[in-house]
Amino acid sequence: MVVKVYVSGISGNKEVKKRQQRVCMILDSKNITYDVIDITEPGKEADKEFMQQNSDAKDAKHPLPPQIFNDETYCGDYDEFDLANENDELEKFLKVPVSTPAAGTVNVENGHVANGNTSSREPIKEETGEVKNLEDEESEEEEE
């Protein structure tokens, strides 16, 4: 199943261009693989006809790009895509499996975030009862 975004590479309508860019930017940010199909390129007449016949034209005579499909299944236009993104239902809209969170970001058992430097600059109380700072330990190691 491949998400397909039908676009117009030579559209004079700035709003259409902006919407096409936004769809691609959102899909990139969500790591969703997709194919861009430019219906204005030579040899893409069949793709243009497919998009027009299988998309819902709201106010226009023909549906305007971007139009989003999953293989040959129509998902929706820009407005529906944007609404699904705002409602955090993009995977459902695109009919793709829901992605799982990145591994290692949050340990659910103890709620600990396991990324970044975990060393502390707080004083460390040793078993002897002596309090040491991390900087003191580092300077002792350098002297050895």
Backbone bond lengths (Angstrom), bond angles and torsions (degrees), N, CA, C in turn:
res aa  C-N    CA-C-N  psi(-1)  N-CA   C-N-CA  omega(-1)  CA-C   N-CA-C  phi
1 M - - - 1.454 - - 1.522 108.53 -
2 V 1.315 115.11 120.16 1.454 120.92 -177.82 1.521 109.19 -120.38
3 V 1.320 115.50 129.52 1.454 120.63 174.99 1.522 107.23 -75.41
4 K 1.319 116.32 131.94 1.465 121.74 179.84 1.519 108.56 -121.65
5 V 1.328 115.12 131.13 1.459 121.39 177.99 1.522 107.08 -113.61
6 Y 1.317 116.37 114.86 1.459 121.97 178.90 1.524 108.05 -88.42
7 V 1.340 115.83 123.15 1.459 121.75 -176.08 1.523 110.09 -128.81
8 S 1.330 114.71 169.60 1.457 122.34 173.76 1.520 107.95 -120.05
9 G 1.333 116.08 111.26 1.463 120.86 -177.62 1.512 114.11 -73.06
10 I 1.332 118.25 -15.33 1.465 119.80 -177.62 1.527 112.27 -122.23
11 S 1.298 116.49 26.23 1.464 119.86 179.99 1.522 110.23 -66.09
12 G 1.310 116.06 135.34 1.459 121.06 175.67 1.520 111.94 -87.38
13 N 1.312 116.71 -6.80 1.458 122.37 -178.76 1.530 109.04 -85.86
14 K 1.336 116.39 113.48 1.467 120.70 -177.50 1.521 112.28 -63.52
15 E 1.308 117.34 -33.40 1.467 120.89 179.21 1.530 110.52 -65.28
16 V 1.320 116.92 -40.96 1.470 121.20 177.78 1.522 109.65 -62.45
17 K 1.330 117.18 -45.63 1.471 121.22 179.27 1.526 111.14 -60.23
18 K 1.334 115.74 -44.73 1.461 120.69 -179.54 1.533 110.99 -62.40
19 R 1.314 116.43 -42.32 1.465 120.78 -179.67 1.533 111.13 -66.16
20 Q 1.327 116.74 -40.90 1.466 120.82 178.30 1.525 110.28 -61.17
21 Q 1.334 116.54 -44.43 1.463 121.08 179.54 1.520 110.95 -63.96
22 R 1.323 116.86 -40.61 1.467 120.63 -178.79 1.531 111.21 -65.12
23 V 1.329 117.18 -42.28 1.468 120.31 178.47 1.524 109.75 -58.87
24 C 1.327 116.91 -48.15 1.472 120.81 -179.13 1.527 111.10 -64.51
25 M 1.327 117.01 -40.15 1.463 120.88 179.94 1.536 110.82 -63.03
26 I 1.319 117.02 -43.54 1.466 120.91 -179.48 1.527 110.31 -66.49
27 L 1.321 117.37 -43.84 1.465 120.17 178.87 1.527 110.78 -62.49
28 D 1.333 116.88 -40.27 1.469 120.55 176.92 1.523 110.82 -62.54
29 S 1.330 116.48 -44.93 1.467 120.13 -177.11 1.530 112.15 -66.06
30 K 1.325 116.79 -26.79 1.471 121.27 179.52 1.533 111.54 -93.47
31 N 1.331 116.52 3.94 1.473 122.26 -178.84 1.525 112.38 55.63
32 I 1.323 116.05 39.92 1.460 121.63 176.54 1.526 107.12 -98.38
33 T 1.323 116.23 122.09 1.461 119.34 -179.82 1.523 109.40 -75.39
34 Y 1.323 115.05 142.86 1.455 120.54 -177.27 1.520 109.47 -155.67
35 D 1.317 115.32 160.84 1.459 122.41 174.58 1.518 107.90 -112.63
36 V 1.332 115.80 136.54 1.458 121.25 174.73 1.521 107.07 -97.75
37 I 1.314 116.10 126.88 1.459 121.22 178.51 1.520 107.57 -116.61
38 D 1.332 115.65 110.31 1.464 122.07 179.86 1.524 108.03 -86.47
39 I 1.321 116.38 106.56 1.465 121.21 -175.04 1.525 112.81 -73.04
40 T 1.338 118.26 -5.87 1.464 120.83 179.96 1.527 112.64 -94.65
41 E 1.325 117.78 -7.73 1.465 120.45 179.56 1.526 110.21 -72.83
42 P 1.339 116.24 147.43 1.473 119.19 176.14 1.529 110.47 -59.56
43 G 1.319 116.19 138.47 1.457 120.99 -179.99 1.516 114.02 88.45
44 K 1.324 117.67 -1.86 1.471 121.09 -178.93 1.534 112.00 -103.83
45 E 1.328 115.96 20.28 1.464 119.87 -178.07 1.529 111.56 -61.41
46 A 1.332 116.81 -38.41 1.471 120.55 179.37 1.527 110.43 -65.12
47 D 1.352 116.93 -38.50 1.468 120.38 177.63 1.525 110.93 -65.68
48 K 1.337 115.97 -40.40 1.469 120.56 178.80 1.528 109.71 -62.72
49 E 1.324 116.11 -45.14 1.461 120.38 179.94 1.530 110.96 -63.98
50 F 1.342 116.76 -41.17 1.465 121.21 177.72 1.525 110.30 -60.02
51 M 1.349 116.52 -47.20 1.465 120.86 -179.69 1.525 110.74 -59.78
52 Q 1.335 116.84 -45.98 1.460 120.34 -177.27 1.528 112.31 -66.99
53 Q 1.319 117.34 -37.00 1.465 120.22 -177.77 1.523 112.91 -77.79
54 N 1.330 117.38 -26.61 1.466 120.82 -174.28 1.520 114.11 -107.04
55 S 1.321 117.95 2.76 1.465 122.36 178.00 1.516 109.44 -104.22
56 D 1.325 115.08 159.59 1.463 120.59 176.07 1.520 109.05 -92.57
57 A 1.333 116.83 119.92 1.463 121.31 175.33 1.518 107.33 -87.57
58 K 1.328 115.86 119.14 1.470 119.36 -177.93 1.533 110.54 -80.54
59 D 1.320 116.91 -73.36 1.462 121.03 -177.36 1.522 112.00 -107.18
60 A 1.322 116.72 -25.11 1.455 121.26 -174.76 1.528 110.87 -84.25
61 K 1.326 114.64 163.93 1.455 120.83 176.24 1.528 109.63 -64.55
62 H 1.343 115.30 -42.41 1.464 122.50 176.03 1.519 107.99 -121.95
63 P 1.321 117.96 148.83 1.469 119.84 177.56 1.527 110.94 -64.51
64 L 1.320 115.70 138.71 1.460 121.18 -179.93 1.520 110.69 -92.38
65 P 1.326 116.67 145.08 1.470 119.80 173.74 1.520 109.75 -66.04
66 P 1.303 119.24 156.00 1.453 126.41 -1.09 1.529 111.99 -81.95
67 Q 1.313 115.07 143.29 1.459 123.22 172.85 1.523 106.45 -120.52
68 I 1.318 116.63 137.32 1.459 120.54 -173.27 1.530 109.88 -115.03
69 F 1.337 114.54 132.35 1.463 122.88 178.75 1.522 109.00 -128.74
70 N 1.324 115.70 156.62 1.459 121.81 166.86 1.519 104.34 -114.84
71 D 1.327 116.55 106.27 1.463 123.44 -167.73 1.524 107.34 55.02
72 E 1.329 117.72 -113.43 1.467 119.59 -179.72 1.525 112.17 -106.43
73 T 1.323 116.81 7.73 1.462 121.79 179.77 1.522 109.05 -91.85
74 Y 1.324 116.02 123.63 1.465 120.86 -179.12 1.522 110.48 -71.80
75 C 1.329 116.23 128.37 1.470 121.64 177.64 1.525 110.50 -97.42
76 G 1.336 116.85 -48.00 1.451 119.80 179.99 1.516 112.06 158.16
77 D 1.333 114.21 -176.06 1.465 120.42 179.19 1.526 109.66 -99.94
78 Y 1.325 116.28 -169.54 1.464 120.54 -176.67 1.524 111.98 -60.79
79 D 1.325 117.37 -45.19 1.469 120.16 -176.49 1.531 111.18 -61.03
80 E 1.313 116.66 -42.40 1.470 120.35 178.72 1.531 110.91 -68.35
81 F 1.336 116.52 -38.19 1.468 121.92 176.67 1.523 109.97 -61.27
82 D 1.328 116.42 -48.16 1.464 121.53 -177.84 1.529 110.99 -63.62
83 L 1.315 117.36 -41.02 1.464 121.39 178.29 1.533 110.63 -63.73
84 A 1.324 116.68 -43.34 1.469 120.32 178.28 1.524 110.51 -63.00
85 N 1.321 117.11 -38.93 1.463 120.64 178.28 1.524 110.62 -64.97
86 E 1.313 117.63 -44.47 1.466 121.68 179.69 1.526 111.72 -63.57
87 N 1.333 116.79 -34.07 1.469 121.50 -179.71 1.524 112.45 -88.87
88 D 1.333 116.34 6.94 1.467 122.94 -179.69 1.528 111.32 56.55
89 E 1.336 115.92 41.12 1.461 122.51 178.72 1.522 110.86 -124.88
90 L 1.330 116.74 30.52 1.458 120.83 -174.56 1.527 112.22 -63.69
91 E 1.337 117.43 -42.46 1.465 120.23 -179.87 1.530 110.78 -62.03
92 K 1.319 116.25 -39.47 1.467 120.66 178.31 1.531 109.81 -65.20
93 F 1.333 116.77 -44.09 1.460 121.96 178.99 1.526 110.96 -60.54
94 L 1.337 116.20 -43.43 1.466 121.46 -177.49 1.526 112.92 -80.88
95 K 1.331 116.15 -7.32 1.468 122.02 -179.52 1.529 111.12 59.77
96 V 1.332 115.17 43.96 1.469 121.79 176.42 1.524 108.47 -118.09
97 P 1.340 117.62 158.00 1.467 119.75 177.87 1.525 110.76 -60.90
98 V 1.320 116.02 142.70 1.457 121.43 179.56 1.516 108.46 -69.06
99 S 1.333 116.10 129.69 1.463 120.25 -179.52 1.519 109.77 -77.46
100 T 1.338 115.63 148.09 1.457 121.25 178.02 1.514 108.74 -92.32
101 P 1.339 118.69 155.02 1.458 120.79 179.15 1.523 110.91 -60.86
102 A 1.309 115.93 154.36 1.466 121.34 -179.98 1.518 110.17 -60.83
103 A 1.308 116.50 139.58 1.466 121.58 -178.40 1.515 110.39 -67.66
104 G 1.323 115.66 140.77 1.456 120.71 174.76 1.512 115.19 84.68
105 T 1.311 119.13 5.59 1.453 118.28 -179.63 1.520 111.61 -82.54
106 V 1.324 117.88 -46.11 1.460 120.23 179.79 1.520 108.93 -137.32
107 N 1.310 115.58 129.16 1.455 121.00 174.66 1.519 106.26 -87.14
108 V 1.323 116.95 110.40 1.460 121.63 -173.76 1.522 111.93 -64.91
109 E 1.324 117.90 -31.97 1.459 120.44 -176.34 1.520 112.47 -61.04
110 N 1.329 117.40 -44.00 1.464 118.62 -178.35 1.526 113.32 -119.24
111 G 1.336 117.23 3.97 1.455 120.45 177.44 1.513 113.86 70.48
112 H 1.323 117.46 16.04 1.460 122.27 -176.09 1.522 110.87 -85.66
113 V 1.310 117.31 130.92 1.452 122.08 174.74 1.515 107.68 -84.10
114 A 1.339 116.60 120.39 1.461 121.10 -172.89 1.522 111.78 -107.10
115 N 1.306 117.20 55.75 1.451 119.18 173.11 1.516 108.82 -140.32
116 G 1.306 116.90 155.89 1.458 120.41 -179.35 1.512 111.97 87.71
117 N 1.328 116.84 -174.58 1.455 123.54 -179.25 1.520 108.71 -81.11
118 T 1.323 116.18 122.79 1.464 119.55 -177.74 1.517 112.81 -98.63
119 S 1.336 117.32 -1.89 1.465 118.40 178.76 1.523 109.39 -70.89
120 S 1.292 115.40 149.72 1.455 121.33 -174.37 1.516 110.88 -113.36
121 R 1.297 116.35 152.00 1.459 122.00 174.20 1.527 110.70 -97.27
122 E 1.333 115.45 3.69 1.455 120.48 178.50 1.526 109.55 -71.97
123 P 1.320 117.61 149.66 1.464 119.83 176.36 1.523 110.84 -59.88
124 I 1.329 116.21 142.84 1.459 122.49 -179.61 1.521 108.12 -108.46
125 K 1.320 116.54 127.87 1.455 120.55 178.08 1.518 107.85 -91.91
126 E 1.327 115.74 115.38 1.457 120.42 -178.83 1.519 110.12 -80.43
127 E 1.348 115.73 169.38 1.461 121.28 -178.91 1.520 111.74 -61.65
128 T 1.319 118.06 -25.05 1.461 121.56 -179.04 1.512 111.59 -77.89
129 G 1.345 116.19 -9.46 1.453 119.76 -178.38 1.520 111.93 94.90
130 E 1.328 117.02 -7.64 1.458 121.49 -179.95 1.528 108.86 -79.12
131 V 1.333 116.49 135.14 1.455 121.59 179.41 1.520 108.56 -95.31
132 K 1.342 115.80 128.21 1.457 121.11 179.54 1.515 108.86 -126.67
133 N 1.300 116.33 148.52 1.456 122.22 171.71 1.518 108.30 -92.01
134 L 1.311 116.88 155.64 1.449 121.61 178.56 1.523 110.39 -61.92
135 E 1.326 117.00 -36.41 1.462 120.25 179.16 1.526 110.88 -62.51
136 D 1.362 117.13 -37.21 1.462 120.97 178.63 1.525 110.24 -62.79
137 E 1.341 116.94 -42.89 1.459 120.95 179.27 1.516 111.10 -62.79
138 E 1.343 115.98 -42.77 1.459 120.11 -178.82 1.518 111.14 -64.30
139 S 1.343 117.55 -40.21 1.464 120.05 -179.32 1.524 110.73 -69.89
140 E 1.351 118.06 -33.15 1.462 121.18 176.63 1.521 110.53 -65.91
141 E 1.346 116.83 -39.41 1.457 120.70 179.75 1.519 110.65 -66.00
142 E 1.328 117.33 -37.22 1.458 121.40 -179.98 1.520 111.30 -67.35
143 E 1.347 117.31 -34.38 1.462 121.56 -178.85 1.519 111.10 -69.34
144 E 1.325 117.84 -29.32 1.472 121.21 -177.01 1.463 112.31 -74.68
